[in-house]
Amino acid sequence: MTTARWTTGEVAVIGLGKSGSASCALLRRMGAQVYASDAAESEATRARAAEAAALGVAVDVGRHDLDRIARASVVVASPGVPPQAPPLAHARASGVEVIGEVELGLSALPGVPYIAITGTNGKSTVTALVAHLLRAIGHTAEAVGNIGTPVCEIALRAVKPAWLSLEMSSFQLHDTPSINPTVGVLTNLAPDHLDRYDSVEAYYADKALLFRHAGRGSRWVVNADDPASLEMTRDVNGVVARFSATGRLCDAFVDRAHDTLVVRDAPLVRRHELQLLGAHNSANALAAALAVMLAAPAHESLESAERIREALRTFRALSHRLEPVGEYRHVLWINDSKATNVASARVALESMTRPTVLLLGGRHKGEPYHSLIPVIAKHGYRVLAYGEAADIIMNDLMGHAPVERVTGSFADVMRRAHAVARPGDAVLLAPACSSYDMFNNYEERGRAFAESARGGPGA
């Protein structure tokens, strides 16, 4: 899209979080007339509204002017705004195009190549790894999108990076019609966000939008261990490269006999050299390395391969993603607050090597918890169910797993965890739920877990 696309009429920005604020700033730099609104009335929202107003943006806080939105030339939606939210629904009903912040940001970064990563689980780790590996082989690179840094924020910089590593949620894919990456990565597929989608099929359909512009020259990286991912990409145009953490011989795989990650027919790094817990992180490392190597011929040189190898050895787990926060009184505390769906909680449990106390709960996202029963029987001798989802968890697991309901605050949950954990155990926060019943986001929940773990039973 050209700058003229944004300077015809008024652009409406819905949501004044990081993405919305960056969208406003970029649009004003382009010379667009901008109206922004946010239903929230928090102090942080008012502060961001004041910043936008100082740029010449017309702002509403605590309300949306639906009539004004209906007259907009285009609406830019922040990723946290549900598609059925009144301002977006009204815009679509009025025939106004709705796009996401990523679409706006990419339009202002013509010629900057990017590797786009989506999937149900692992995409943030792969996104961070891709940026880490690109930097290791000598590029300037930024991890952007759903990982936390808006693309529009990068577009505002005077000096643009050579590459982007772009994490894309299903919501962002829905509203980014121009998505056409240098390499696209699909980590895996599992039911998620059923609180916002009518069906698993609808959720998967948005994931499939990664491939909407697939052509003969497209390059894709796909999980060979995941039947749903293979089915989604079965007829996709372009080169489809596959990775496997289970030993399947493909473009990138774990050689189990030698405990080695092999990429493009060459041994890359020994599994024990990765500073990441769990077999799923072998898959993440394979996906990232394969994507970077496919992105440009020079990335497959011997020198680049050596730099990728060293970079894999130095990469550390992202915060709130199977992150060991410490061992206190001979109990290992592991923060996987980002495990906000059942599939990711199951993967986290499968990574445990000790008897485990699982903290499971928060705001229910529409998916049953029955699939956790087999792995709980193997690894989790006790489940502490808490939050708004506690009754559903109890109903799904009672009689099949040792589950206990903990009422009260998250501090009460942590006190109970301290009480039941025995020396040699692990306490794992892998809640399989969103955090919004008790916290503003999963990061806040993870920090509360870590602080209580360090502080002991009285924290």
N, C-alpha and C positions, 0 to 999 in steps of 0.2 A: 504494500500500500504506500502511496506517495503522501507527502506532507499535505497536499491539497485535499486528500481524503479526510483529514481531521479539521480542516479550516472552513468547511462548508457547514454552516449551522452551528448548533451547540452540541458538545459531547457531554453525556451524563456519565459520571463515575459513581458506582454504587459500592459503598464500603470505604472506610477511611483507616484501614490498617496499613501495614507497610506497603502492600501492593497498591492500594488505592492512592496513598499519598504519593508514591513514586509515579503513578499514572498521571495524577494531576500535574506534578512538576514537569513531566516530559511533554504533556499536551500543551501546557502553557509555553514551554520553550518553542514548540512547533508553531505557536501563534493561534492555537485553538481557543475558542470560548468554552468554558467548562463550568458545569454545574455538578457538585458533589453532595452526596447525602449519606447519612449513616443513622440507623435506628437507635444505636447505643448512645447513651448520654454520660459515659464515664469521663473522668478527668483526662485520661489519655486521649480519648476521642476528641474532646474539646481542644486539647493542645494541638493535635494534628489538624483539626479544622481551622484553627487560628493561623497555622503555618500556610495552609492552602489559601485562605482568604488573603494573606499577605502577598500571594502570588497573583491575585486577581481572580481567584476562583469564587463563584457564588456557592455558598455552603449552607446546608441544613443539617442540624444535629438533633436527633430524637424523632425525626420524621422524614418522609420522602414526599416530595411534590410529584404525585403521579401524573398530573396533567403536564407538567414541565418535562418529565421523563418521556411521556408519549410524543412530545414534539421534538425530541432529540434526533440528531442525525445518526448517532450510533450510541450504544450504551457499553461501557467498559465495566465488567463485573469482577469484583475481587473474588479469589477462589473460595473464601469462607462463606460466601453468600449462597444459600441453596437455590437451585434453579427455579423452584416453585415459590420463592419469596415474592411478595406482592410487587415490588418495583420491577423485577425481571419478568414476571408473568404479565404485568401490565404492558411492559415494553413490547414483548412478543405479540401480545394480542393487538397492539396498535401498529404492528408491522415494522417495528424498529429492530434493526440488527443488534444482537447482543454478542459481544466478544469478551475474551478474557484479557487480563493484564499481560500475559505472555504474548498474545497476538500483537498487541500494541508495541511491546518491547522489541520483538523480532522485526517488526516493520521499520524500526529505527536503527537496526543493526544489519543492513544489507551487506552481504559478503562475508560476515563472520560465521565460520563453520561451527556446527554444534553436534554433539552426540546426545541424543534424547533417550531417557531411560524411564520406562514405566513398568508396571507389574503390581501385584498385591503386596508383596513383602520383599524387602531387601533393596528397594530402589534408592533409598537415601544413602545407604552404604556404598552401593555401586556408583552413584553419582559423585560422592566424595572421592572414591577411589579413582574414578576416571580423571577427575581434575588433578588429583595427586600424581597420577602417572603422566599426564600430559605435561605438567610442570617439570617432572623428573627428566623428561627427554628434551627440555629446553624451551617449551612454549610458555607464554603467559596464558593462564586458563582460570576460569571462575566457575564454581558450582552454583547454579542458579535455579530458580523455579520453586517447586514445592519444597525444596530443602531449606528455604528460608530467605534467600536473597532475591528480590524481584528482578526480572529481566530489565524492567524500565530503569531501575537504579543503575544498572551497568550502562544502559544507553545514555544516561545523563553524564557519564564520565568523559572527560576530555580525551583520555587515552583509552581505547577499547582493547580488550584482551584478544589474543590470537584465536582462542577457542573458548567455547562454552560447553560445560557439562550440565545438561538441562533435565532436571527431574520433573516428570509430568504426572500429576494425578489424573484420575478419570474425569474429574470435573474440569480440569484445565484442558484436557484433550477435547472435551465437548465443545469448548469455546475458543479453540485455536485452529481455525480452518486452514491456515497456510502451513501447518506443521509439515516439514519435509527435511528430516535430519540427514547429515552426512552418514551417520550410522544410527540405527535405532535399536534399542535393547528392550526385550521383554523378559523380565526376571522370572515370573511365574504368575499363575492365576488361581485364586481361591475366592469363595464368597466373602464379600465385605460391603460395607456401606448400605446394608439392606434397610437401614433407617431412612435412607435418602433415595433408594432405587426401588421400583416396584418388583423387581426380580433380579436374580443372578444374571440372566440373559441380558437385561438392560445394562447392568454394570459392565459386563464383558463387551457389549457393543460399543461403549465409550472407550474402553481400552483398545479395541480394534481400530479406532480412529487414528492411532499412531501410523497406520499403514495406508491412510487414505490417498496419499500421493505416490504410492510405490510404483516404481518404473524399472526398466531393465538395468539401470545403473545403481539402483538402491542397494544398500547393504544392511542386513539385519542380524542381530545376535539373539538367539532363542534358547530357552532351557530344554534340553533333550530329555530331562527326567520328568517333565511335566506334560502329561497328555493334552491338557487343555491348551497350553501354549503351542504345542505342535499342531493341534487341530486348527487353531486360529491362523497360523502362518502357512498352512499346507499349500494354499494356492496363491500366496503373496508373490508379486513380481520382485525380481532382483535376486541377489545372492543371499541365501539364508545360511549363516554359520551357527553351529550348535555347540553348547557346552554341557558338561555332565560332571556332577560330583560323585556319581555312583560307579564310575569306572567304564561307562559306555565309551567306546572308541568313536570320537568325533573331533571337531576342530579344536576343542579345548576340553581336557578331562583330567581326572585324578587317576594317576597310575598307582593303584593300591599296592601292588607288589613292591614298589619302590617309594611309596609315600611321597609322591612327587606330582606337582601340577605341571601338565604338559599343554603347551599352546602352539598351534601351527606346527606340529610334529617335533617340537624341540622342548626338552625339559627346561622348566622355568625356575621353580623354587620348591624346596621341600615343604611339606605341609606343616611340620612343626616349627618352621621359621616364621610362619604367619602369626602375628600377635592378636589373633581373633578367635573367639570361642565358637565351636559348633561347625558341623559339616556344611551347613548352609552358607557359612562364610567362605568355604572353599569354592562354592558355586559363585558367590559374589566376586571373589578375586578372579576367577576364570572369566566371568562375563566382562569385567572391567578391562582386563588385559587383552582379551580377544577384540573388544570394541575399539580400543586404542590402536591396536595393530592393524585392524581393518581400515581405519580412518584415513591413512595415507601410506603410500609405499615406503616412505622413509622410516616409518615407525616399525618396520620389520627388519631393519638392519641389525647387525650384531651389536653395534654400539647402543642402539635404542633398546634392544632386548635386555642388555646388561643393566641399563638404567632402570628399566621396568622391574627387573628382578630385585634390585636394591630398594626401589621404592615400595614394593610389596612387603619387604622385610621391615620397613620403618613405619608402615601405616598402623595406626591405633584405632580401636573401636570408637565410633561416634558416641557422644553422650546419649544416655537413655536407650542404648541399643546393645543388649547383653553386655553391659558395662560393669565389670567388677568394681564396686566402690570401696571394698576393703574386707578384711577378715578380722573380726572382733570377737574375743572370747572363743576362738576356734570355730566360729560360724562365718561362712563366706556369704556376703550380701551382694546380690547381682541385680542391677537396675535395667530392666527392659521395659520401661514405661511406654516406649513407642510400639510395643506389641498390643495394638488396639483392636485386633481381630483374633478370632479363634485359631486360624491357621498359623499366625505368627506366634501365639502363645504355645501352640503345639511344637513348633520348631524350637522355641526356647527351651521347653522342657526336655526335648530330645537331645539337647546339648549338655544337659546336666550329667555330672559324673559322681555326684554325692546324693544321699537321701535329701529330698527337697521339700521345703515348705513353700507352697505356691500361693501368692496373693492374687486373687481373682475377683475382679469386680469394677464397678464404676457405672457409667451410663450404658445400658444395653443398646446394641446396634442391630438387633433383629435376627441374629444367627444363634441357633441352639449350641449348647456346650457338650453334647454327647460325644463328639469326636475326640474329646480330650481324655475320655475314660481309659482307653488302653495305655496311653503314655503315662497317665497319672498312676496307674497300677504298677508301672515299671519304675518310675522315678519319684513320684510325689506321694510321700506317706501321709501328707495332710494338706488340705486345701482350706484356706481362710477366705470365705465369701463375704463381700462387703459392698456397700453402696447401693444405688438404685437397682442394680441387677441381682442383688443377693438372693432374692426369693426365686428368681428364674434359675440361677445357678444351683441353688439347693434342690429345686424340683428336678433339674436335669441330671444331677450327680448323685443325689441321695440314694443309698442302697448299692451304688456301683463304685463309690470312691469315699475315702474318709474326709468328709467335708463338714465344716463348722461355720455357722453364720456369726459374724462379728458386727455388732451394732455400734452406732456412734460415729465419731470422727475418724479420719485417717490416722490420727495419733493413737486412737484406741486400737486400730488394726495393727499398728506397729508394736504397741505394747504387748499385744497378744502374740505376735510373731516372736518377739524377744523371749516370751515366756515358754513357748512350745519348742523352739529350736534347740537342738542338742549339739554338743561339741562334735564336729565332723560333718554337720549338716550344711546345706545351702538354703538361704531364703531368697526366693526369686519373685520379683515384681514383674509379672507378665500378665496384665489384667484382662486382656481380650475384650476390653470395653474402652469407650472414650472416657475422658477425665472430667467431663463438664458438670457432673453432679457435685464434685467437691473442689475442683480446681479450674483455672482459666485455660489450661492446656496441659499436654502430657509432660512438657518440660518442668512445669511447676510441681507436678506430681512426682516426677523423678527426683527433683531436688529435695522434696520433703522426705522421700524414702531414704536418700543418702544421708541427710542430716540426722534422721532418727537412728539409722544404722550405726553411725559414728557415736552418737550420744548415749546409746544404751537404753535400757527399759524406761528410764525416766525422761527421755528426750521429748 
